Amino acid sequence: MIALLCVFHCFIGYGLAVGAAPNAATDGEPEPDQASVNLERPNILWITSEDNGVSWISCYGGTNARTPAIDQLAKEGFRYTHCFDNAAVCAPTRSCWITGMYGVSNGTQPMRSRNEIPHNQIHYYPDLLKQAGYHTSNPGKTDYNIGGRPDKECWDYAGGKKQTQYGWKLRQPGQPFFAVMNINDSHESRAHGNVENTKRDPAEMKLYAYHPDLPDVRKNYAKYADAVERMDRKVGEIIAELKRDGLYDDTIVVYNSDHGGVMARSKRFLYASGVHCPLVIRIPEKWKQFYPAARPGTTVDRLVSFVDMPKTWLSLAGAEIPDQFQGRVFLGDGVESPLKYHFGFRERADERLDNVRLMRDARFAYHKNYMPYAPAGQHLAYLWKAPLTTAWEKHHREGKTDEITGRFFRPRVSEEFYDNESDFDNVHNLINVPEHQAKIAELKSAMRAKQLELRDSGLMPEKMRERRAAAHNVTLYELVRDDSLYPLEQYLDIADLALARDAANLNTFVTGMSDGDEVVRWWSVVGLHLLGGDAAEVIDVLERALQDDAHEVRMMAAWTLVNLGHPDDAIACLDSLLFEGTNNETMLHNVIDWMGEPALPLVKKYVENGGNRQGRYGIGVLGRIAKLNGW
């Protein structure tokens, strides 16, 4: 009795009225609540599915899969038409969700990096919900990509001994709840393996324009469509359980995917199929003051970034919102003006390096490729587990792809610009079209301003920034906020010069190769590399760079020298790094792969000397090269 009175007074202190609710039974399975709960703040049920973008949901016009449960939720609620993920892949996305901060602002954007953040400064939103009196649960996926704190520690219930998938059943009497229900039936892994005997008809699949129309492509679409339909059934089951507990009319129900996907060139990539996500929200009539449009069953055109979500959940709950939260509240009584642009980022995914930034509005998207020398479609073991990807690559290697279907496997340009209204598949790059130059300039300016605002940590190679942070005993969050350690404006300037591929900048790069800052030397050697033959007159500068203190600079200088017809010392440099050791093995293996044929003797020597062929999710970068060559 004393404990219950304490709970009662605690909730009243947070402005919450206690009504009838499930009792926390000793077996963890309370009796369903049959009565309406009169709360000053709503319950919130957040249903997330993995890896499916808007194209897979029928209320968004998708035809490959049927999603009646989500469609019904949209009829009863509000369907957001412009919701975008910031990171295009799971762990960096969930880092953004748990902190309310862009991954590039914390250094948590590379996949499976688990870099630490200053937890005494950065709060997880469930902690703040608990302080506001909410019961919080997330018995499924966490995967926050952050070190220094166990992922599940921030939740009241995160699975375990009290086995129930419906965390709201474990709350105290009258306690409002915030429950996450994550559905993995639509995860990328569900597109792996045998693609025969699907329920959906492969012949009826609508393909993205960048995929060749091949039997295995169609079958893989159908296999994944089956998975999406299983996911939708789970959505229906969760809502049915909420209704059985008498809570449907007391609970705001949110559904969205965790990013786009899942066929190759969607998940992990910042194109529309990778970041444009479904977002459907049902708001009970008792909370109609929170309606984002006139009535349920309508669409909402407001631009929503995933970074907006945790801040919005806190606002709906009446919780404290510290200054760390970088999004905008888009729902409830604390609504803020919408973001004008959506900012996205992509860096390393598993064993493969990349570095891209996205700035877009509802219609137009500007992409900046900080590693344009690497093809988007470089082999990634996990992605290649889908039969579609293997079939597509084989089709390309046989010379059967065209300008659109083959571009995935070729090196990229530095900048891309798309009209998503007429080209959702992002296959027509309009970067040089005169009529779009004003919009391009607008988005480029907005991107730079956002990178400065967030202190974008991605302007130096991943291992290089880790070394610098360790040398100064700071987290990446702290590193990038110290101009003496991370002069971001200077790095943005030299990177832009490198990406411009303008021979007029040759002398700037030559000077930069002697700079005391390894980041300036890195972008200078990238600039020389992208100049191609225009850098032939500075061979001596590149040869000196083979002794640079930064191994990343050595690697890029070696590759550039090979391209310019000076391979001897360059290959010897790479040989030394490969067999005597390097502090950036991931980049070394990627550079060797990007080099192609001139690096094959290195790979053969590597595997003959017992080098590791395997990676985290399958064959490694060098193992793959060896396999293709029969070694």
Residue pairs with C-beta under 8 A, 6 or more apart in sequence:
4 172
4 173
7 172
7 173
7 174
7 175
8 18
8 174
10 133
11 17
11 18
11 133
11 174
11 175
12 18
13 133
14 132
14 133
14 318
15 40
15 41
15 318
16 39
16 40
16 41
16 133
16 174
16 175
16 176
17 38
17 39
17 40
17 174
18 173
18 174
18 175
19 35
19 36
19 37
19 38
19 39
19 174
20 33
20 35
20 36
20 37
20 173
20 174
21 33
21 37
21 171
21 172
21 173
21 174
21 175
22 30
22 31
22 32
22 33
22 168
22 169
22 171
22 173
22 245
23 30
23 31
23 173
24 30
24 170
24 171
24 172
24 173
25 31
28 161
28 162
28 163
28 164
28 169
28 170
29 164
29 169
30 169
30 170
32 244
32 245
32 246
33 245
33 246
33 247
34 246
35 246
36 246
36 249
36 250
37 43
37 174
37 176
37 247
37 250
39 176
39 250
40 318
41 132
41 176
41 316
41 317
41 318
42 176
42 250
42 251
42 252
42 284
42 287
42 290
42 316
43 168
43 176
43 177
43 178
43 179
43 247
43 250
43 251
43 252
44 177
44 178
44 179
44 251
44 252
44 254
44 313
44 316
44 317
45 168
45 177
45 179
45 181
45 238
45 242
45 251
45 252
45 253
45 254
46 178
46 179
46 180
46 181
46 254
46 313
47 181
47 182
47 183
47 235
47 238
47 253
47 254
47 255
47 256
48 180
48 181
48 182
48 183
48 255
48 256
48 257
48 258
49 182
49 183
49 185
49 186
49 231
49 234
49 235
49 255
49 256
49 257
49 258
50 90
50 141
50 182
50 183
50 184
50 186
50 187
50 188
50 257
50 258
50 261
51 90
51 186
51 187
51 188
51 257
51 258
51 259
51 260
51 261
51 262
51 267
52 186
52 228
52 231
52 257
52 260
52 261
52 262
52 278
53 257
53 259
53 260
53 261
53 266
53 272
53 273
53 274
53 275
53 276
53 277
53 278
54 60
54 61
54 62
54 260
54 276
54 277
54 278
55 61
55 62
55 64
55 208
55 260
55 273
55 424
56 62
56 64
56 65
56 67
56 186
56 224
56 225
56 228
57 65
57 67
57 70
57 71
57 228
57 278
58 65
58 66
58 67
58 68
58 70
58 71
59 67
59 70
59 71
59 74
59 79
59 278
59 280
60 79
60 278
63 204
63 206
64 200
64 204
64 205
64 206
64 221
64 222
64 224
64 225
64 228
65 200
65 225
65 226
65 228
65 229
65 232
66 229
66 232
67 228
67 229
67 232
67 235
68 232
68 236
69 232
69 233
69 235
69 236
69 239
70 232
70 235
70 255
70 278
70 280
72 236
73 235
73 239
73 253
73 255
73 280
73 282
74 280
74 297
75 296
75 297
76 282
76 296
76 297
77 253
77 280
77 281
77 282
77 283
77 296
77 297
78 280
78 281
78 282
78 283
78 291
78 292
78 293
78 296
78 298
78 299
78 300
79 278
79 279
79 280
79 298
79 299
79 300
80 278
80 279
80 280
80 281
80 299
80 300
80 302
80 304
81 299
81 300
81 301
82 276
82 301
82 302
82 303
82 304
82 362
83 256
83 276
83 277
83 278
83 279
83 304
83 305
83 306
84 275
84 276
84 277
84 303
84 304
84 305
84 306
84 342
84 344
84 360
85 93
85 258
85 259
85 260
85 274
85 275
85 277
85 306
85 344
86 92
86 93
86 96
86 102
86 103
86 275
86 305
86 306
86 307
86 342
86 343
86 344
86 345
87 93
87 95
87 96
87 103
87 109
87 259
87 306
87 344
87 345
87 346
88 259
88 260
88 267
88 268
88 269
88 270
88 274
88 275
88 344
88 346
89 111
89 259
89 267
89 268
89 346
89 349
90 141
90 143
90 258
90 259
91 111
91 112
91 143
91 144
91 145
92 103
92 108
92 109
92 110
92 111
92 145
92 345
92 347
93 258
93 259
93 306
94 141
94 142
94 143
94 144
94 145
94 258
95 103
95 106
95 108
95 109
95 144
95 145
95 146
96 102
96 103
96 306
96 307
97 125
97 306
97 309
97 310
98 124
98 125
98 126
98 142
98 144
98 146
98 154
98 310
99 106
99 117
99 122
99 123
99 124
99 125
99 146
99 310
99 324
100 125
100 307
100 310
100 311
100 324
100 325
100 326
100 327
101 122
101 307
101 324
101 325
101 326
102 307
102 326
102 343
102 345
102 454
103 109
103 145
103 345
104 345
104 451
104 454
104 456
104 457
104 458
105 326
105 454
105 455
105 456
105 457
105 477
105 480
106 115
106 117
106 122
106 146
106 457
106 476
106 477
107 113
107 115
107 117
107 457
107 465
107 469
107 475
107 476
107 477
107 479
107 480
108 114
108 115
108 117
108 145
108 146
109 345
109 346
109 347
109 457
109 458
110 347
110 348
110 462
111 145
111 347
111 348
111 349
111 350
112 145
112 350
112 616
113 145
113 348
113 462
114 145
114 146
114 147
115 146
115 147
115 466
115 475
115 476
116 146
116 147
116 148
116 475
117 146
117 147
117 148
117 475
117 476
117 477
118 475
118 477
118 478
119 148
119 149
121 324
121 477
122 324
122 477
123 322
123 324
124 149
124 154
125 310
125 311
125 313
125 314
125 325
126 136
126 138
126 154
126 155
126 156
126 178
127 154
128 314
128 319
128 320
128 321
128 322
129 136
129 178
129 313
129 314
129 317
129 319
130 136
130 156
131 319
131 320
132 314
132 317
132 318
132 319
132 320
133 175
133 176
134 175
134 176
134 177
134 178
134 317
134 319
135 156
135 157
135 167
135 168
135 170
135 171
135 172
135 175
135 176
135 177
135 178
136 154
136 155
136 156
136 157
136 167
136 177
136 178
136 179
137 155
137 156
137 157
137 158
137 167
137 168
137 170
137 177
137 178
137 179
137 180
138 152
138 155
138 157
138 158
138 167
138 179
138 180
138 182
139 157
139 158
139 159
139 160
139 164
139 165
139 167
140 159
140 165
140 180
140 181
140 182
140 183
140 184
141 182
141 184
142 151
142 152
142 158
143 151
144 151
151 158
152 158
152 159
156 167
156 170
156 171
157 167
157 170
162 170
164 170
165 181
166 179
166 181
166 238
166 241
166 245
167 177
167 179
167 180
168 177
168 179
168 242
168 245
168 247
169 245
171 177
176 317
178 313
178 317
181 238
182 258
183 231
183 234
183 235
185 227
185 228
185 230
185 231
185 234
186 224
186 227
186 228
186 230
186 231
186 257
186 261
186 262
187 227
187 262
188 261
188 262
188 267
188 382
188 383
188 386
189 385
190 223
190 224
190 227
190 262
191 220
191 223
191 224
191 227
191 262
191 263
191 386
191 388
192 385
192 386
193 385
193 387
195 216
195 219
195 220
195 222
195 223
195 387
196 219
198 219
198 222
198 223
198 225
198 226
199 222
199 226
199 229
200 221
200 222
200 225
200 226
200 229
201 222
202 215
202 218
202 219
202 221
202 222
203 218
205 218
205 221
205 222
205 225
207 213
207 217
207 218
207 221
208 263
208 265
208 266
208 273
208 425
209 404
209 425
209 427
210 265
210 404
210 405
210 407
210 408
210 425
210 427
211 217
211 263
211 264
211 265
211 388
211 392
211 405
212 392
212 395
212 400
212 401
212 405
214 391
214 392
214 395
215 391
216 387
216 388
216 390
216 391
217 263
217 388
217 391
217 392
219 387
220 263
220 386
220 387
220 388
220 391
221 263
221 388
224 262
224 263
235 255
239 248
239 253
242 248
242 251
242 253
248 284
249 284
249 285
249 286
250 284
250 286
251 284
252 281
252 282
252 283
252 284
252 287
252 290
252 316
253 281
253 282
254 279
254 280
254 281
255 278
255 279
255 280
255 281
256 277
256 278
256 279
256 280
257 277
257 278
258 277
259 267
259 274
259 275
259 277
260 266
260 267
260 272
260 273
260 274
260 275
260 276
260 277
261 267
261 273
261 274
262 386
263 273
263 386
263 388
264 377
264 383
264 386
264 388
264 389
264 392
264 408
265 271
265 273
265 274
265 376
265 377
265 408
266 273
266 274
267 274
268 274
268 346
268 349
268 380
268 383
269 346
269 356
269 376
270 344
270 345
270 346
270 356
270 357
270 358
270 367
271 418
271 425
271 426
272 365
272 418
272 420
272 424
272 425
272 426
273 424
273 425
273 426
275 342
275 344
275 358
276 420
276 424
277 306
279 304
281 292
281 331
282 296
283 290
283 291
283 296
289 333
290 316
290 331
290 332
290 333
292 300
292 302
292 330
292 331
293 299
293 300
301 362
302 330
302 338
303 338
303 339
303 340
303 341
303 342
303 361
303 362
304 330
304 338
305 327
305 339
305 342
305 343
307 326
307 327
308 327
308 328
308 329
308 330
308 339
309 327
310 325
310 327
311 321
311 325
311 327
311 328
311 329
312 327
312 329
312 330
312 331
312 332
314 320
314 321
314 325
315 321
315 329
315 331
315 332
315 333
315 334
316 331
316 332
316 334
326 454
327 339
328 336
328 337
328 338
328 339
329 335
329 336
330 336
330 338
340 361
340 446
341 359
341 360
341 361
341 443
341 446
341 450
342 358
342 359
342 360
342 361
343 357
343 358
343 359
343 447
343 450
343 454
344 357
344 358
344 359
344 360
345 356
345 357
345 358
345 456
345 458
346 354
346 355
346 356
346 357
346 358
347 353
347 354
347 355
347 356
347 458
347 462
348 354
348 462
348 586
349 380
350 380
350 381
350 382
350 615
350 616
350 617
351 380
351 381
351 586
351 589
351 590
351 615
351 616
351 620
351 621
352 374
352 378
352 379
352 380
352 590
352 621
353 371
353 374
353 462
353 586
353 587
353 590
354 371
354 374
354 376
354 378
355 369
355 370
355 371
355 458
356 367
356 368
356 369
356 370
356 371
357 367
357 368
357 370
357 447
357 451
357 456
357 458
358 365
358 366
358 367
358 368
359 365
359 366
359 443
359 444
359 446
359 447
359 450
360 366
360 420
360 443
361 443
363 419
363 420
363 421
364 417
364 418
364 419
364 420
364 436
364 439
364 443
365 416
365 417
365 418
365 420
365 426
365 443
366 415
366 416
366 417
366 440
366 443
366 444
366 447
367 415
367 416
367 417
367 418
368 414
368 415
368 444
368 447
368 499
369 412
369 413
369 414
369 415
369 416
369 499
370 458
370 459
370 495
370 499
372 411
372 412
372 413
372 414
372 499
372 530
373 411
373 529
373 530
373 594
374 411
374 412
374 590
374 594
375 408
375 409
375 410
375 411
375 412
376 407
376 408
376 409
376 412
377 393
377 408
377 409
378 590
378 593
378 594
379 393
379 593
379 621
379 624
381 615
381 616
381 617
381 618
381 619
381 620
381 624
382 617
382 618
383 389
384 390
384 393
384 618
385 617
385 618
392 405
392 408
393 409
395 401
395 405
396 405
396 406
396 408
396 409
401 409
404 427
407 427
413 429
413 431
414 499
414 500
414 501
414 530
415 431
415 440
415 499
416 426
416 429
416 431
417 429
417 430
417 431
417 433
417 436
417 439
417 440
417 443
418 426
418 428
418 429
418 430
419 428
419 430
419 436
420 426
430 436
431 440
448 492
450 456
451 459
451 488
451 492
452 488
452 489
452 492
455 480
455 481
455 486
455 488
456 480
456 488
457 465
457 476
457 479
457 480
457 486
459 488
459 491
459 492
459 495
459 519
460 468
460 486
460 491
460 518
460 519
460 522
461 522
461 552
461 584
461 587
462 586
463 552
463 583
463 584
463 586
463 587
464 518
464 519
464 522
464 550
464 552
464 584
465 476
465 479
465 480
466 476
467 583
468 479
468 485
468 486
469 475
469 476
469 478
469 479
472 479
472 485
474 482
474 485
479 485
479 486
480 486
480 488
487 517
490 520
491 519
491 520
491 523
494 508
494 512
494 520
494 523
494 524
494 527
495 523
495 526
497 505
497 508
497 509
497 523
497 527
498 505
498 509
498 523
498 524
498 526
498 527
498 530
499 530
501 530
501 531
501 532
503 531
503 534
505 527
505 531
506 528
506 531
506 534
506 535
506 537
506 538
508 524
508 527
509 524
509 525
509 527
509 528
509 531
509 535
509 538
510 524
510 538
510 541
511 524
512 520
512 521
512 523
512 524
512 527
513 521
513 524
513 525
513 528
513 541
513 544
513 545
514 521
515 521
515 524
518 548
518 549
518 550
518 552
518 553
521 545
521 548
521 550
521 553
522 550
522 552
522 553
522 556
525 542
525 545
525 553
525 556
525 557
525 560
526 556
528 535
528 538
528 541
528 542
528 557
528 560
529 535
529 556
529 559
529 560
529 563
532 563
533 564
535 542
535 560
535 564
536 564
539 561
539 564
539 566
542 557
542 560
542 561
542 564
542 566
543 557
543 561
543 566
543 569
545 553
545 554
545 557
546 554
546 557
546 558
546 561
546 569
546 570
546 573
547 554
548 554
548 557
551 577
551 582
551 583
551 584
551 587
551 588
552 584
552 587
554 573
554 577
555 574
555 577
555 584
555 587
555 588
555 591
556 591
557 570
557 573
558 570
558 571
558 573
558 574
558 591
559 570
559 591
559 594
559 595
561 567
561 569
561 570
562 570
562 571
562 595
562 598
562 599
567 598
571 598
571 599
571 601
571 602
574 588
574 591
574 592
574 599
574 602
575 602
575 605
577 588
578 588
578 592
578 602
578 606
579 605
579 606
579 609
582 588
589 620
589 621
589 622
590 621
592 599
592 602
592 603
592 621
592 622
592 625
593 599
593 621
593 622
593 624
593 625
600 625
600 629
603 622
603 625
603 626
603 629
603 631
604 626
604 629
604 631
606 622
606 626
607 613
607 622
607 623
607 626
607 631
608 631
611 622
612 620
612 622
612 623
613 619
613 620
613 622
613 623
613 626
613 627
614 620
614 623
615 621
615 623
619 627
